[in-house]
Amino acid sequence: MAKLFALVFIALVAISMLQIPAMAGGHPNKNGYGPGSLKNFQCPSQCSRRCSQTQYHKPCMFFCQKCCKKCLCVPPGYYGNKNVCPCYNNWKTKEGGPKCP
């Protein structure tokens, strides 16, 4: 009986450890967007897409790539949709404005 209890306890601990990354939001959603949905080498192409329609292309690319490398996520579309990437959305400047385009 004690062995069965120990086995069940170890199984529960292992399962709870597997759920911690999922609760932290480390998995992309079904559309392929979300925290951790990109690798570092994908940031330039995703930021080119994100910044393609702005007149401030150079600063947009600079900050987008900085945010992408930290968050491993770039929201879909050319603007908005930041709720898909919480890290990207919540990173602020010293003045409190959005850091990521």
All heavy atoms as an XYZ file, in Angstrom:
773
protein
N       0.828     -1.198      0.000
C       0.000      0.000      0.000
C       0.870      1.258      0.000
O       0.553      2.216     -0.691
C      -0.925     -0.046      1.228
C      -1.871      1.091      1.299
S      -3.099      0.929     -0.018
C      -4.171      2.214      0.399
N       1.942      1.243      0.752
C       2.819      2.406      0.818
C       3.510      2.645     -0.525
O       3.700      3.789     -0.938
C       3.849      2.223      1.922
N       3.853      1.551     -1.214
C       4.485      1.688     -2.533
C       3.516      2.293     -3.539
O       3.901      3.121     -4.354
C       4.995      0.342     -3.028
C       6.207     -0.164     -2.294
C       6.688     -1.463     -2.880
C       7.896     -1.970     -2.111
N       8.384     -3.229     -2.673
N       2.267      1.890     -3.477
C       1.253      2.440     -4.380
C       1.056      3.932     -4.117
O       0.987      4.727     -5.041
C      -0.069      1.688     -4.199
C      -1.228      2.177     -5.066
C      -0.891      1.991     -6.544
C      -2.508      1.459     -4.706
N       0.992      4.301     -2.832
C       0.853      5.713     -2.463
C       2.042      6.525     -2.979
O       1.872      7.615     -3.534
C       0.718      5.859     -0.948
C       0.634      7.284     -0.498
C      -0.516      8.020     -0.684
C       1.735      7.907      0.095
C      -0.585      9.339     -0.287
C       1.673      9.226      0.492
C       0.506      9.943      0.306
N       3.244      6.020     -2.813
C       4.452      6.710     -3.271
C       4.446      6.859     -4.784
O       4.804      7.915     -5.317
C       5.697      5.962     -2.809
N       4.012      5.816     -5.497
C       3.960      5.866     -6.958
C       2.950      6.908     -7.438
O       3.228      7.685     -8.343
C       3.616      4.481     -7.510
C       3.627      4.333     -9.016
C       5.008      4.647     -9.578
C       3.201      2.939     -9.417
N       1.779      6.942     -6.807
C       0.753      7.929     -7.166
C       1.251      9.344     -6.861
O       1.074     10.264     -7.658
C      -0.569      7.627     -6.425
C      -1.562      8.775     -6.580
C      -1.172      6.326     -6.923
N       1.905      9.515     -5.724
C       2.436     10.830     -5.348
C       3.473     11.309     -6.364
O       3.436     12.453     -6.812
C       3.044     10.764     -3.939
C       3.637     12.068     -3.498
C       2.817     13.116     -3.123
C       5.005     12.255     -3.483
C       3.348     14.329     -2.722
C       5.559     13.459     -3.092
C       4.726     14.506     -2.697
N       4.380     10.450     -6.756
C       5.408     10.814     -7.741
C       4.768     11.148     -9.081
O       5.164     12.110     -9.745
C       6.454      9.683     -7.874
C       7.277      9.601     -6.583
C       7.352      9.896     -9.081
C       8.189      8.395     -6.503
N       3.757     10.403     -9.472
C       3.065     10.680    -10.738
C       2.384     12.049    -10.690
O       2.446     12.821    -11.658
C       2.045      9.589    -11.026
N       1.750     12.374     -9.575
C       1.091     13.685     -9.451
C       2.096     14.827     -9.486
O       1.846     15.868    -10.095
C       0.263     13.741     -8.170
C      -1.006     12.888     -8.165
C      -1.647     12.904     -6.787
C      -1.979     13.365     -9.217
N       3.236     14.661     -8.839
C       4.272     15.687     -8.855
C       4.788     15.878    -10.281
O       4.954     17.012    -10.744
C       5.423     15.333     -7.880
C       6.617     16.244     -8.098
C       4.936     15.414     -6.448
N       5.017     14.790    -10.999
C       5.510     14.884    -12.375
C       4.502     15.597    -13.266
O       4.866     16.449    -14.081
C       5.815     13.486    -12.923
N       3.228     15.273    -13.122
C       2.193     15.925    -13.931
C       2.119     17.412    -13.610
O       2.011     18.243    -14.507
C       0.833     15.239    -13.702
C       0.846     13.852    -14.335
C      -0.308     16.075    -14.283
C      -0.337     12.982    -13.970
N       2.196     17.767    -12.338
C       2.120     19.192    -11.977
C       3.316     19.958    -12.523
O       3.193     21.121    -12.898
C       2.012     19.372    -10.466
O       3.209     18.986     -9.836
N       4.476     19.329    -12.594
C       5.654     20.004    -13.147
C       5.509     20.229    -14.639
O       6.010     21.215    -15.174
C       6.916     19.193    -12.841
C       7.278     19.195    -11.364
S       8.649     18.128    -10.983
C       9.994     19.056    -11.692
N       4.820     19.364    -15.337
C       4.604     19.539    -16.770
C       3.617     20.658    -17.049
O       3.668     21.281    -18.092
C       4.088     18.236    -17.392
C       5.086     17.088    -17.450
C       4.395     15.825    -17.942
C       6.264     17.444    -18.335
N       2.715     20.940    -16.126
C       1.697     21.953    -16.344
C       2.194     23.364    -16.077
O       1.610     24.316    -16.552
C       0.481     21.672    -15.473
C      -0.285     20.452    -15.922
C      -1.468     20.162    -15.025
O      -1.557     20.654    -13.904
N      -2.376     19.356    -15.525
N       3.282     23.533    -15.361
C       3.772     24.872    -15.018
C       4.110     25.697    -16.263
O       3.661     26.830    -16.386
C       4.950     24.796    -14.029
C       4.428     24.327    -12.671
C       5.667     26.129    -13.902
C       5.509     24.006    -11.672
N       4.867     25.185    -17.272
C       5.133     25.996    -18.461
C       3.865     26.361    -19.213
O       3.744     27.445    -19.758
C       6.043     25.119    -19.311
C       6.658     24.151    -18.366
C       5.633     23.945    -17.288
N       2.886     25.479    -19.235
C       1.652     25.782    -19.950
C       0.908     26.933    -19.285
O       0.329     27.780    -19.943
C       0.763     24.539    -20.000
N       0.924     26.980    -17.953
C       0.239     28.062    -17.248
C       0.982     29.375    -17.417
O       0.390     30.432    -17.331
C       0.095     27.718    -15.776
C      -0.856     26.559    -15.548
S      -1.257     26.183    -13.832
C       0.208     26.445    -12.944
N       2.273     29.330    -17.690
C       3.056     30.548    -17.873
C       2.814     31.164    -19.240
O       3.300     32.234    -19.538
C       4.533     30.242    -17.699
N       2.066     30.484    -20.094
C       1.753     31.039    -21.403
C       2.858     30.822    -22.407
O       3.035     31.619    -23.306
N       3.594     29.751    -22.292
C       4.709     29.508    -23.176
C       4.368     28.780    -24.458
O       5.249     28.362    -25.175
N       3.095     28.618    -24.762
C       2.715     27.878    -25.954
C       1.923     28.773    -26.900
O       1.052     29.518    -26.479
C       1.877     26.662    -25.582
C       2.625     25.688    -24.724
N       3.655     24.922    -25.210
C       2.507     25.376    -23.415
C       4.121     24.168    -24.234
N       3.449     24.436    -23.131
N       2.188     28.683    -28.190
C       1.435     29.477    -29.155
C      -0.004     28.988    -29.259
O      -0.299     27.841    -28.948
C       2.186     29.245    -30.469
C       2.959     27.993    -30.272
C       3.228     27.876    -28.804
N      -0.891     29.879    -29.718
C      -2.272     29.466    -29.902
C      -2.416     28.686    -31.204
O      -1.449     28.448    -31.910
C      -3.214     30.684    -29.857
C      -2.990     31.649    -30.997
O      -2.406     31.320    -32.028
N      -3.455     32.866    -30.835
N      -3.638     28.310    -31.558
C      -3.845     27.446    -32.722
C      -3.474     28.124    -34.040
O      -3.264     27.453    -35.034
C      -5.294     26.961    -32.760
C      -6.313     28.062    -32.968
C      -7.719     27.529    -32.956
C      -8.703     28.673    -33.126
N     -10.068     28.231    -33.149
N      -3.382     29.442    -34.066
C      -3.004     30.161    -35.286
C      -1.496     30.310    -35.433
O      -1.028     30.907    -36.388
C      -3.660     31.546    -35.313
C      -5.162     31.461    -35.367
O      -5.715     30.560    -35.996
N      -5.839     32.365    -34.694
N      -0.729     29.821    -34.471
C       0.728     29.913    -34.533
C       1.283     31.193    -33.937
O       2.466     31.456    -34.055
N       0.445     32.003    -33.308
C       0.899     33.213    -32.653
C       0.861     32.993    -31.153
O       0.168     32.128    -30.662
C       0.015     34.412    -33.021
C       0.058     34.759    -34.478
C      -0.963     34.388    -35.333
C       1.140     35.443    -35.005
C      -0.913     34.707    -36.676
C       1.199     35.764    -36.346
C       0.167     35.394    -37.182
O       0.222     35.700    -38.504
N       1.602     33.805    -30.435
C       1.584     33.714    -28.984
C       2.989     33.618    -28.433
O       3.957     33.491    -29.191
N       3.119     33.689    -27.119
C       4.436     33.648    -26.493
C       5.201     32.385    -26.883
O       4.662     31.290    -26.844
C       4.121     33.643    -24.999
C       2.723     34.120    -24.885
C       2.038     33.768    -26.157
N       6.440     32.563    -27.269
C       7.276     31.423    -27.618
C       6.973     30.799    -28.961
O       7.449     29.714    -29.264
N       6.193     31.471    -29.795
C       5.818     30.881    -31.082
C       6.912     31.022    -32.134
O       6.829     30.411    -33.193
C       4.524     31.513    -31.606
O       4.702     32.898    -31.836
N       7.922     31.841    -31.867
C       8.996     32.068    -32.836
C      10.343     31.639    -32.278
O      10.524     31.538    -31.078
C       9.072     33.557    -33.191
C       7.857     34.192    -33.837
C       8.074     35.680    -34.010
C       7.551     33.537    -35.172
N      11.267     31.427    -33.178
C      12.680     31.230    -32.832
C      13.386     32.552    -33.154
O      12.898     33.353    -33.948
C      13.298     30.102    -33.662
C      12.548     28.797    -33.576
C      12.876     28.088    -32.305
C      12.270     26.694    -32.332
N      11.694     26.316    -31.091
N      14.557     32.777    -32.546
C      15.300     34.030    -32.760
C      15.517     34.339    -34.240
O      15.393     35.485    -34.662
C      16.652     33.973    -32.060
C      16.604     34.582    -30.683
O      15.704     35.339    -30.361
N      17.576     34.240    -29.867
N      15.841     33.329    -35.044
C      16.141     33.581    -36.451
C      14.910     33.992    -37.255
O      15.030     34.501    -38.361
C      16.815     32.352    -37.089
C      15.902     31.172    -37.280
C      15.172     31.036    -38.453
C      15.793     30.199    -36.309
C      14.334     29.944    -38.634
C      14.969     29.109    -36.484
C      14.225     28.976    -37.650
N      13.710     33.823    -36.706
C      12.484     34.210    -37.407
C      12.092     35.670    -37.152
O      11.228     36.198    -37.838
C      11.330     33.298    -36.978
C      11.529     31.855    -37.377
C      10.475     30.953    -36.778
O      10.277     30.944    -35.560
N       9.799     30.203    -37.626
N      12.727     36.311    -36.204
C      12.356     37.682    -35.833
C      12.480     38.679    -36.990
O      11.553     39.461    -37.213
C      13.154     38.141    -34.624
S      12.647     37.326    -33.085
N      13.589     38.707    -37.745
C      13.682     39.709    -38.815
C      12.552     39.622    -39.844
O      11.981     40.645    -40.227
C      15.040     39.422    -39.455
C      15.848     38.796    -38.364
C      14.866     37.975    -37.581
N      12.192     38.427    -40.258
C      11.132     38.307    -41.269
C       9.769     38.680    -40.695
O       8.958     39.334    -41.366
C      11.099     36.901    -41.866
O      10.777     35.946    -40.879
N       9.502     38.296    -39.449
C       8.220     38.648    -38.838
C       8.130     40.149    -38.568
O       7.065     40.745    -38.705
C       8.009     37.850    -37.548
C       7.743     36.389    -37.791
C       6.491     36.171    -38.618
O       5.424     36.710    -38.324
N       6.615     35.386    -39.665
N       9.249     40.765    -38.203
C       9.248     42.215    -37.981
C       9.138     42.963    -39.311
O       8.509     44.020    -39.376
C      10.487     42.630    -37.208
S      10.393     42.141    -35.464
N       9.707     42.432    -40.376
C       9.535     43.051    -41.702
C       8.067     43.065    -42.073
O       7.550     44.059    -42.593
C      10.319     42.285    -42.763
O      11.682     42.519    -42.618
N       7.377     41.973    -41.802
C       5.937     41.910    -42.073
C       5.203     42.932    -41.208
O       4.387     43.698    -41.699
C       5.413     40.499    -41.775
C       3.899     40.392    -41.857
C       3.354     39.101    -41.261
N       3.818     38.787    -39.915
C       3.328     39.343    -38.796
N       2.408     40.279    -38.865
N       3.797     38.987    -37.616
N       5.514     42.955    -39.915
C       4.824     43.831    -38.974
C       5.044     45.309    -39.319
O       4.142     46.128    -39.176
C       5.321     43.543    -37.547
C       4.718     44.379    -36.460
C       3.401     43.854    -36.025
N       2.899     44.592    -34.868
C       1.669     44.487    -34.427
N       0.821     43.674    -34.999
N       1.271     45.189    -33.399
N       6.248     45.648    -39.752
C       6.610     47.049    -39.986
C       6.478     47.474    -41.450
O       6.860     48.585    -41.800
C       8.049     47.275    -39.524
S       8.288     47.028    -37.745
N       5.959     46.627    -42.298
C       5.973     46.896    -43.745
C       5.113     48.081    -44.168
O       5.366     48.677    -45.206
C       5.546     45.655    -44.528
O       4.194     45.346    -44.253
N       4.131     48.461    -43.387
C       3.243     49.541    -43.816
C       3.397     50.838    -43.019
O       2.558     51.718    -43.106
C       1.792     49.068    -43.765
C       1.512     47.987    -44.788
C       0.044     47.685    -44.931
O      -0.798     48.228    -44.220
N      -0.277     46.815    -45.858
N       4.481     50.949    -42.259
C       4.688     52.186    -41.505
C       5.669     53.090    -42.236
O       6.539     52.616    -42.971
C       5.217     51.894    -40.080
O       5.370     53.129    -39.384
C       6.535     51.159    -40.096
N       5.529     54.373    -42.035
C       6.491     55.307    -42.626
C       7.757     55.390    -41.784
O       8.764     55.938    -42.216
C       5.865     56.684    -42.805
C       5.416     57.342    -41.513
C       4.797     58.705    -41.766
O       4.970     59.289    -42.826
N       4.066     59.203    -40.787
N       7.723     54.831    -40.569
C       8.878     54.834    -39.666
C       9.480     53.429    -39.621
O       9.584     52.806    -38.560
C       8.450     55.287    -38.266
C       7.752     56.626    -38.279
C       6.382     56.709    -38.102
C       8.472     57.793    -38.491
C       5.737     57.941    -38.123
C       7.848     59.020    -38.515
C       6.479     59.092    -38.333
O       5.848     60.291    -38.366
N       9.882     52.937    -40.769
C      10.313     51.540    -40.905
C      11.536     51.210    -40.047
O      11.559     50.182    -39.362
C      10.605     51.220    -42.377
C      10.910     49.785    -42.623
N       9.937     48.805    -42.600
C      12.081     49.151    -42.869
C      10.494     47.641    -42.826
N      11.792     47.819    -42.999
N      12.544     52.072    -40.057
C      13.785     51.766    -39.338
C      13.576     51.659    -37.824
O      13.980     50.658    -37.217
C      14.861     52.803    -39.685
C      16.249     52.384    -39.281
C      17.293     53.319    -39.856
C      18.693     52.868    -39.502
N      19.702     53.706    -40.134
N      12.940     52.651    -37.156
C      12.710     52.492    -35.712
C      11.741     51.344    -35.400
O      11.908     50.642    -34.403
C      12.140     53.825    -35.255
C      11.915     54.637    -36.455
C      12.564     53.981    -37.624
N      10.763     51.134    -36.267
C       9.833     50.024    -36.061
C      10.587     48.699    -36.065
O      10.392     47.846    -35.190
C       8.759     50.031    -37.150
S       7.531     48.699    -36.969
N      11.476     48.523    -37.042
C      12.260     47.288    -37.132
C      13.163     47.120    -35.912
O      13.288     46.026    -35.366
C      13.096     47.270    -38.405
C      12.306     47.019    -39.669
S      11.603     45.374    -39.740
C      13.073     44.380    -39.931
N      13.791     48.207    -35.471
C      14.700     48.137    -34.320
C      13.962     47.646    -33.077
O      14.382     46.698    -32.414
C      15.340     49.509    -34.058
C      16.201     49.536    -32.831
C      17.497     49.045    -32.868
C      15.716     50.033    -31.636
C      18.296     49.055    -31.726
C      16.503     50.050    -30.491
C      17.800     49.560    -30.541
N      12.842     48.294    -32.756
C      12.123     47.941    -31.537
C      11.381     46.612    -31.677
O      11.297     45.843    -30.722
C      11.189     49.069    -31.105
C      11.938     50.228    -30.534
C      12.075     51.410    -31.244
C      12.535     50.138    -29.297
C      12.791     52.472    -30.727
C      13.259     51.193    -28.761
C      13.382     52.365    -29.480
N      10.866     46.339    -32.854
C      10.186     45.064    -33.067
C      11.152     43.900    -32.849
O      10.821     42.923    -32.172
C       9.592     45.005    -34.469
S       8.742     43.448    -34.829
N      12.361     44.007    -33.406
C      13.326     42.918    -33.245
C      13.790     42.780    -31.797
O      13.992     41.673    -31.306
C      14.504     43.108    -34.190
C      14.086     42.874    -35.636
C      15.249     42.865    -36.587
O      16.170     42.077    -36.421
N      15.201     43.736    -37.583
N      13.927     43.906    -31.123
C      14.290     43.870    -29.701
C      13.201     43.144    -28.906
O      13.490     42.284    -28.068
C      14.482     45.310    -29.209
C      15.003     45.440    -27.823
C      15.238     46.915    -27.506
C      15.944     47.081    -26.199
N      17.253     47.649    -26.310
N      11.957     43.486    -29.183
C      10.830     42.863    -28.488
C      10.698     41.393    -28.863
O      10.425     40.542    -28.011
C       9.538     43.603    -28.815
S       9.510     45.305    -28.209
N      10.889     41.090    -30.129
C      10.768     39.714    -30.601
C      11.813     38.818    -29.948
O      11.519     37.696    -29.536
C      10.885     39.656    -32.115
S      10.734     37.989    -32.804
N      13.032     39.307    -29.839
C      14.096     38.498    -29.236
C      13.826     38.238    -27.750
O      14.184     37.196    -27.224
C      15.446     39.149    -29.448
C      15.893     39.060    -30.895
C      17.306     39.488    -31.091
C      17.701     39.612    -32.524
N      17.532     38.449    -33.341
N      13.165     39.176    -27.088
C      12.829     38.979    -25.677
C      11.588     38.089    -25.528
O      11.568     37.182    -24.694
C      12.570     40.321    -24.996
C      12.153     40.172    -23.546
C      11.872     41.487    -22.880
C      11.415     41.255    -21.447
N      11.004     42.483    -20.800
N      10.568     38.339    -26.330
C       9.270     37.678    -26.152
C       9.072     36.450    -27.039
O       8.159     35.662    -26.790
C       8.148     38.673    -26.444
S       8.206     40.155    -25.419
N       9.894     36.330    -28.088
C       9.753     35.260    -29.085
C       8.338     35.226    -29.658
O       7.725     34.173    -29.832
C      10.137     33.908    -28.493
C      11.589     33.795    -28.050
C      11.851     32.438    -27.404
C      12.539     34.015    -29.213
N       7.835     36.420    -29.945
C       6.476     36.563    -30.461
C       6.356     37.908    -31.165
O       6.924     38.899    -30.706
C       5.499     36.498    -29.292
S       3.778     36.691    -29.745
N       5.660     37.935    -32.298
C       5.288     39.173    -32.974
C       3.803     39.042    -33.297
O       3.392     38.044    -33.901
C       6.101     39.401    -34.267
C       5.611     40.632    -35.018
C       7.579     39.549    -33.948
N       2.977     40.007    -32.892
C       1.538     39.883    -33.144
C       1.212     39.844    -34.633
O       1.959     40.371    -35.459
C       0.960     41.159    -32.514
C       1.994     41.646    -31.585
C       3.304     41.214    -32.143
N       0.089     39.252    -34.995
C      -0.328     39.233    -36.396
C      -0.752     40.617    -36.857
O      -1.119     41.468    -36.049
C      -1.508     38.266    -36.402
C      -2.048     38.305    -35.015
C      -0.867     38.560    -34.131
N      -0.694     40.846    -38.146
C      -1.139     42.117    -38.709
C      -0.061     43.179    -38.674
O       1.074     42.938    -38.262
N      -0.438     44.377    -39.122
C       0.505     45.496    -39.221
C       0.484     46.386    -37.982
O       1.420     47.114    -37.722
C       0.183     46.342    -40.455
C       0.170     45.515    -41.719
C      -1.013     45.282    -42.403
C       1.336     44.952    -42.210
C      -1.016     44.517    -43.551
C       1.335     44.179    -43.351
C       0.158     43.964    -44.020
O       0.145     43.195    -45.145
N      -0.603     46.349    -37.222
C      -0.713     47.095    -35.972
C      -1.783     46.426    -35.116
O      -2.559     45.601    -35.609
C      -1.065     48.569    -36.221
C      -2.399     48.755    -36.891
C      -3.564     48.938    -36.145
C      -2.516     48.723    -38.276
C      -4.784     49.094    -36.764
C      -3.744     48.865    -38.896
C      -4.874     49.048    -38.143
O      -6.084     49.185    -38.748
N      -1.794     46.776    -33.833
C      -2.784     46.190    -32.932
C      -2.513     44.712    -32.675
O      -1.401     44.219    -32.855
N      -3.513     43.992    -32.245
C      -3.465     42.555    -31.953
C      -2.416     42.201    -30.902
O      -1.986     41.046    -30.831
C      -3.207     41.739    -33.220
C      -4.233     41.980    -34.289
O      -5.421     42.011    -34.009
N      -3.782     42.183    -35.513
N      -2.004     43.157    -30.093
C      -0.946     42.897    -29.113
C      -1.407     41.979    -27.988
O      -0.578     41.416    -27.281
C      -0.420     44.207    -28.526
C       0.364     45.035    -29.520
C       0.910     46.266    -28.837
C       1.675     47.141    -29.781
N       2.213     48.325    -29.109
N      -2.708     41.796    -27.830
C      -3.206     40.907    -26.788
C      -2.774     39.459    -27.028
O      -2.758     38.655    -26.105
C      -4.729     40.988    -26.683
C      -5.404     40.656    -28.004
O      -4.881     40.973    -29.077
N      -6.561     40.041    -27.946
N      -2.387     39.140    -28.262
C      -1.925     37.787    -28.595
C      -0.562     37.508    -27.961
O      -0.248     36.363    -27.645
C      -1.854     37.622    -30.134
C      -1.262     36.294    -30.528
C      -3.227     37.798    -30.745
N       0.240     38.544    -27.770
C       1.591     38.413    -27.196
C       1.677     39.256    -25.928
O       2.073     40.429    -25.991
C       2.637     38.895    -28.188
S       2.646     38.034    -29.762
N       1.333     38.706    -24.772
C       1.318     39.512    -23.543
C       2.657     40.184    -23.229
O       2.676     41.352    -22.831
C       0.956     38.506    -22.453
C       0.280     37.392    -23.160
C       0.880     37.348    -24.534
N       3.761     39.497    -23.421
C       5.083     40.084    -23.147
C       5.295     41.296    -24.051
O       5.738     42.355    -23.623
C       6.163     39.025    -23.369
S       7.845     39.655    -23.420
N       4.986     41.142    -25.328
C       5.125     42.193    -26.332
C       4.239     43.379    -25.956
O       4.616     44.534    -26.093
C       4.704     41.601    -27.681
C       5.123     42.353    -28.913
C       6.276     42.003    -29.595
C       4.340     43.368    -29.437
C       6.645     42.641    -30.761
C       4.707     44.020    -30.596
C       5.855     43.657    -31.259
O       6.216     44.296    -32.413
N       3.047     43.085    -25.468
C       2.073     44.118    -25.120
C       2.444     44.846    -23.830
O       2.219     46.049    -23.711
C       0.695     43.479    -24.968
C      -0.404     44.490    -24.783
O      -0.377     45.570    -25.362
N      -1.375     44.150    -23.974
N       3.016     44.147    -22.868
C       3.231     44.721    -21.540
C       4.591     45.372    -21.346
O       4.830     45.975    -20.305
C       3.035     43.640    -20.473
C       1.624     43.110    -20.475
O       0.687     43.811    -20.833
N       1.461     41.865    -20.097
N       5.488     45.264    -22.300
C       6.811     45.879    -22.176
C       6.662     47.370    -22.464
O       6.272     47.762    -23.568
C       7.795     45.211    -23.127
C       9.227     45.423    -22.756
C       9.727     45.941    -21.614
C      10.362     45.104    -23.567
N      11.095     45.958    -21.655
C      11.511     45.456    -22.836
C      10.516     44.551    -24.832
C      12.790     45.278    -23.335
C      11.789     44.375    -25.320
C      12.927     44.734    -24.577
N       6.947     48.210    -21.491
C       6.713     49.658    -21.600
C       8.028     50.433    -21.553
O       9.026     49.961    -21.025
C       5.807     50.137    -20.468
C       4.493     49.402    -20.355
C       3.589     49.654    -21.532
C       2.249     48.968    -21.335
N       1.487     48.840    -22.525
N       7.978     51.674    -22.058
C       9.123     52.589    -21.958
C       9.145     53.174    -20.550
O       8.234     52.966    -19.757
C       8.993     53.742    -22.978
O       7.815     54.492    -22.665
C       8.915     53.214    -24.402
N      10.190     53.945    -20.260
C      10.287     54.603    -18.950
C       9.094     55.515    -18.710
O       8.648     55.693    -17.588
C      11.568     55.432    -18.856
C      12.835     54.623    -18.819
C      14.041     55.548    -18.787
C      15.308     54.810    -19.134
N      16.446     55.698    -19.284
N       8.583     56.109    -19.795
C       7.463     57.038    -19.680
C       6.123     56.307    -19.575
O       5.085     56.938    -19.392
C       7.429     57.984    -20.890
C       8.606     58.944    -20.959
C       9.876     58.304    -21.534
O       9.771     57.303    -22.279
O      10.963     58.784    -21.222
N       6.127     54.980    -19.759
C       4.881     54.224    -19.650
C       4.214     53.928    -20.972
O       3.146     53.303    -21.004
N       4.799     54.380    -22.074
C       4.236     54.089    -23.394
C       4.652     52.704    -23.864
O       5.518     52.068    -23.274
N       4.041     52.229    -24.940
C       4.402     50.913    -25.448
C       5.806     50.902    -26.046
O       6.189     51.808    -26.770
C       3.343     50.632    -26.518
C       2.866     51.982    -26.936
C       2.996     52.857    -25.731
N       6.583     49.890    -25.727
C       7.938     49.774    -26.271
C       7.905     49.052    -27.621
O       8.721     49.312    -28.482
C       8.826     49.018    -25.300
C      10.283     49.026    -25.707
C      11.153     48.555    -24.564
C      12.567     48.992    -24.746
N      12.929     50.163    -23.984
N       6.976     48.145    -27.779
C       6.937     47.291    -28.966
C       5.873     47.787    -29.956
O       4.755     48.076    -29.564
C       6.643     45.871    -28.556
S       7.786     45.223    -27.314
N       6.255     47.858    -31.242
C       5.306     48.357    -32.255
C       4.220     47.356    -32.599
O       4.366     46.187    -32.446
C       6.195     48.606    -33.462
C       7.371     47.707    -33.287
C       7.552     47.563    -31.805
